Amino acid sequence: MTETDYLLENRKTEAAQRFAALSALFDPATLRQFDACGMAEGWRCWEVGAGGSALVRAIAGRVGHAGHVLATDIDASWTKEAASANVDIRIHDVALDPPPGEAFDLVHARLVLVHVPERERALRNMVSALKPGGWLVVEDADPALQPLSCIDAHGPEQELANKIRQGFRALLSKRGADLGFGRTLPRLFRQAGMAEIAAEAYFPITLPECAPLEVATIAMIRDDLLGHGIATAEEIERHLRNVRAGVLDLSQPPMISVRGRKPR
């Protein structure tokens, strides 16, 4: 996948706000997965499709000076802020480029593979980079399970939010995103030969971070919404006023988190 194939391009100025909101929203759930894997000082970790810097810094803090974090993305514009003595930042396509020739204790990707057309190849590459006994954690959204922005669509404000969200999903699908990918992860882990597989779903509803995430996302896809006739300029501005006014109970699709261990 190239950067131009991706609807939510890292190079857009609103990407930093979006990464900050995603991190605030999802980092606690992700860190619980790392705890379940036993992440400790000295671990070598590969953060795939890192995007922003917050989670990379959190991992670096957990593995300490004796550990190492490789953070990769097709565009590391915002990830580079996390560079440090135990953090290496590289431009890398997890599906198309050879996997790093390093034996990692943990490989993690969050909200990445759903956007990668060659997602199963990417998964194989991540498994191949694990050392025996190493952990793979993949977390991806499943918008098809819950496609609405406002699950309680009781008025015109909520109906407008859902119309825009459904248009956003259509745009993602046209770019090759698999909107039902998250649910397939446990099966794909089994097919990859992983052991000790466990999965859960995290479904944010009416959390404070949902509003800035919505504002940043709409700013990034505004031209696409207009160009595809999904919403008018007036509808977009009305929706953003509703978001900022706090009259919407915004939700995000379930994020399905799966962890598994490479057999020794």
C-alpha positions as CSV (number, residue, x, y, z in Angstrom):
1,M,0.0,0.0,0.0
2,T,1.3,3.4,-0.9
3,E,0.6,6.6,1.1
4,T,-1.6,7.9,-1.7
5,D,-3.8,4.8,-1.5
6,Y,-4.7,5.7,2.1
7,L,-7.7,7.9,2.8
8,L,-6.3,9.2,6.1
9,E,-2.9,10.3,4.9
10,N,-0.2,10.9,7.6
11,R,1.0,14.0,5.8
12,K,-2.2,15.9,6.4
13,T,-1.9,18.5,9.2
14,E,-5.0,17.1,11.0
15,A,-3.2,13.7,11.3
16,A,-1.5,14.8,14.5
17,Q,-4.8,15.6,16.2
18,R,-6.3,12.3,15.0
19,F,-3.3,10.3,16.3
20,A,-3.6,12.0,19.7
21,A,-7.3,11.2,20.0
22,L,-6.8,7.6,18.9
23,S,-4.0,7.2,21.4
24,A,-6.1,8.6,24.2
25,L,-9.0,6.4,23.2
26,F,-7.2,3.1,22.6
27,D,-3.9,3.1,24.4
28,P,-5.4,1.8,27.7
29,A,-6.9,-1.2,25.9
30,T,-3.7,-1.9,24.0
31,L,-1.5,-1.7,27.1
32,R,-3.8,-4.2,28.8
33,Q,-2.9,-6.6,25.9
34,F,0.8,-6.0,26.5
35,D,0.4,-6.7,30.2
36,A,-1.3,-10.0,29.3
37,C,1.7,-10.9,27.2
38,G,4.0,-10.1,30.1
39,M,5.9,-7.3,28.4
40,A,9.0,-6.5,30.5
41,E,12.3,-4.7,30.5
42,G,14.7,-5.9,27.9
43,W,12.0,-6.9,25.3
44,R,12.5,-6.1,21.6
45,C,9.3,-4.9,20.1
46,W,8.2,-4.0,16.6
47,E,5.4,-1.4,16.4
48,V,3.9,-1.7,12.9
49,G,2.1,1.3,11.3
50,A,3.0,3.4,14.3
51,G,1.4,6.6,13.1
52,G,1.8,8.9,16.2
53,S,4.5,8.8,18.9
54,A,2.5,8.3,22.1
55,L,2.2,4.5,22.1
56,V,5.8,4.1,20.9
57,R,7.0,6.1,23.8
58,A,4.9,4.1,26.2
59,I,6.4,0.8,24.9
60,A,9.9,2.3,25.1
61,G,9.3,3.2,28.7
62,R,8.2,-0.3,29.5
63,V,11.1,-2.1,27.8
64,G,13.6,0.3,29.3
65,H,17.2,1.0,28.2
66,A,18.0,-2.7,27.9
67,G,15.1,-3.1,25.4
68,H,14.5,-1.8,21.9
69,V,11.6,-0.6,19.9
70,L,11.4,-0.6,16.1
71,A,8.6,1.7,14.9
72,T,7.7,1.6,11.2
73,D,5.2,3.3,8.9
74,I,4.8,4.1,5.3
75,D,5.0,7.7,6.4
76,A,6.8,8.4,9.7
77,S,6.1,12.1,9.8
78,W,4.6,12.0,13.3
79,T,6.3,8.8,14.5
80,K,9.8,10.4,14.4
81,E,9.0,12.5,17.5
82,A,9.4,9.2,19.5
83,A,13.0,8.6,18.3
84,S,15.4,8.0,21.2
85,A,18.3,5.8,22.3
86,N,16.1,2.7,22.4
87,V,13.7,3.6,19.6
88,D,14.5,3.2,15.9
89,I,12.1,4.8,13.3
90,R,12.0,3.4,9.8
91,I,9.9,3.9,6.6
92,H,8.5,0.4,5.9
93,D,5.5,-1.2,4.2
94,V,4.6,-4.3,6.3
95,A,3.1,-6.1,3.3
96,L,5.4,-5.2,0.5
97,D,8.8,-4.8,2.2
98,P,10.8,-7.8,3.6
99,P,10.2,-8.1,7.4
100,P,13.1,-6.8,9.6
101,G,15.6,-9.5,10.2
102,E,15.3,-9.3,13.9
103,A,13.8,-11.8,16.4
104,F,11.2,-9.8,18.3
105,D,9.6,-10.6,21.7
106,L,6.4,-8.7,20.6
107,V,5.1,-7.4,17.3
108,H,2.0,-5.1,17.4
109,A,-0.2,-3.5,14.8
110,R,-3.3,-1.4,15.7
111,L,-5.9,-0.1,13.1
112,V,-3.4,-1.0,10.3
113,L,-4.2,-4.2,8.5
114,V,-7.8,-3.2,7.8
115,H,-6.4,-0.6,5.4
116,V,-3.8,-2.9,3.8
117,P,-5.0,-4.8,0.7
118,E,-2.3,-7.4,1.2
119,R,-3.2,-7.9,4.8
120,E,-2.7,-11.6,5.1
121,R,0.8,-11.3,3.6
122,A,1.4,-8.5,6.2
123,L,0.3,-10.8,9.0
124,R,2.7,-13.6,7.8
125,N,5.5,-11.1,7.7
126,M,4.8,-10.1,11.3
127,V,4.7,-13.7,12.4
128,S,8.0,-14.4,10.7
129,A,9.7,-11.6,12.6
130,L,8.8,-13.1,16.0
131,K,11.3,-15.2,17.9
132,P,10.0,-18.6,19.2
133,G,7.8,-17.8,22.1
134,G,7.3,-14.2,21.0
135,W,3.9,-12.5,21.0
136,L,1.8,-11.1,18.2
137,V,-0.9,-8.5,19.0
138,V,-3.1,-7.3,16.3
139,E,-6.0,-4.9,16.9
140,D,-8.3,-3.8,14.1
141,A,-11.7,-2.2,13.8
142,D,-14.8,-4.0,12.5
143,P,-17.1,-1.3,11.3
144,A,-19.4,-3.8,9.7
145,L,-20.3,-5.0,13.2
146,Q,-21.5,-1.5,14.2
147,P,-21.4,1.1,11.3
148,L,-23.1,4.0,13.1
149,S,-21.7,7.2,14.6
150,C,-24.7,7.6,16.9
151,I,-26.3,4.2,17.9
152,D,-29.2,6.1,19.4
153,A,-30.4,7.9,16.2
154,H,-33.3,9.7,17.8
155,G,-33.2,13.0,15.9
156,P,-31.9,14.9,12.8
157,E,-28.5,15.6,14.4
158,Q,-27.8,11.9,14.9
159,E,-29.2,11.0,11.5
160,L,-26.8,13.5,9.9
161,A,-23.9,12.0,11.8
162,N,-24.8,8.5,10.7
163,K,-25.1,9.6,7.1
164,I,-21.6,11.1,7.1
165,R,-20.2,8.1,9.0
166,Q,-21.7,5.7,6.4
167,G,-20.2,7.8,3.6
168,F,-16.9,7.6,5.3
169,R,-17.2,3.8,5.5
170,A,-18.0,3.7,1.7
171,L,-14.9,5.8,1.0
172,L,-12.7,3.4,3.1
173,S,-14.2,0.4,1.2
174,K,-13.4,2.0,-2.2
175,R,-9.8,2.3,-1.0
176,G,-9.5,-1.4,-0.3
177,A,-10.4,-1.4,3.4
178,D,-12.0,-4.6,4.7
179,L,-14.8,-3.4,7.0
180,G,-15.3,-6.8,8.4
181,F,-11.7,-7.7,9.0
182,G,-11.5,-7.5,12.7
183,R,-13.7,-10.5,13.3
184,T,-11.4,-12.7,11.1
185,L,-8.3,-12.2,13.3
186,P,-8.7,-15.2,15.6
187,R,-9.1,-17.5,12.6
188,L,-6.1,-16.0,10.9
189,F,-4.0,-16.4,14.0
190,R,-4.9,-20.1,14.2
191,Q,-4.1,-20.5,10.5
192,A,-0.7,-18.9,11.1
193,G,0.0,-21.5,13.8
194,M,-0.1,-19.2,16.8
195,A,-0.8,-20.6,20.2
196,E,-2.4,-19.2,23.4
197,I,-4.8,-17.2,21.3
198,A,-7.1,-14.8,23.1
199,A,-9.4,-12.1,21.8
200,E,-11.7,-9.3,23.0
201,A,-13.5,-6.3,21.7
202,Y,-13.4,-2.7,22.9
203,F,-16.4,-0.6,21.9
204,P,-16.1,3.2,22.8
205,I,-19.4,5.0,23.3
206,T,-19.7,8.6,24.4
207,L,-16.1,9.0,25.6
208,P,-14.6,12.5,25.6
209,E,-11.9,11.5,23.0
210,C,-14.6,10.7,20.4
211,A,-15.3,14.3,19.7
212,P,-11.7,15.5,18.8
213,L,-11.3,12.3,16.8
214,E,-14.5,13.1,14.8
215,V,-13.4,16.7,14.1
216,A,-9.9,15.6,12.9
217,T,-11.3,12.8,10.8
218,I,-13.9,15.0,9.1
219,A,-11.3,17.6,8.4
220,M,-9.1,15.0,6.7
221,I,-11.9,13.6,4.5
222,R,-13.9,16.8,3.8
223,D,-12.9,17.0,0.2
224,D,-13.7,13.4,-0.4
225,L,-17.1,13.8,1.3
226,L,-17.9,16.7,-1.0
227,G,-16.4,15.2,-4.2
228,H,-18.4,12.0,-3.9
229,G,-21.6,13.8,-3.1
230,I,-21.9,12.2,0.4
231,A,-22.5,15.5,2.2
232,T,-22.8,19.2,1.3
233,A,-20.6,21.9,2.8
234,E,-23.5,23.1,4.9
235,E,-24.1,19.6,6.2
236,I,-20.5,19.1,7.1
237,E,-20.4,22.4,9.0
238,R,-23.7,21.6,10.8
239,H,-22.3,18.3,11.8
240,L,-19.1,19.8,13.2
241,R,-21.2,22.4,15.2
242,N,-23.2,19.5,16.6
243,V,-20.0,17.7,17.6
244,R,-18.5,20.7,19.2
245,A,-21.7,21.5,21.0
246,G,-21.7,18.1,22.6
247,V,-25.2,17.2,21.5
248,L,-24.1,13.9,20.0
249,D,-23.3,10.6,21.7
250,L,-20.5,9.6,19.4
251,S,-19.3,6.1,19.2
252,Q,-16.5,4.2,17.4
253,P,-16.7,0.8,15.8
254,P,-15.6,-2.2,18.0
255,M,-11.8,-2.6,18.0
256,I,-11.0,-6.4,18.2
257,S,-7.8,-7.2,19.9
258,V,-6.2,-10.6,19.4
259,R,-3.0,-11.9,20.9
260,G,-1.2,-15.1,20.2
261,R,2.2,-16.7,20.9
262,K,4.6,-18.2,18.3
263,P,5.3,-21.8,19.3
264,R,8.8,-22.4,20.7
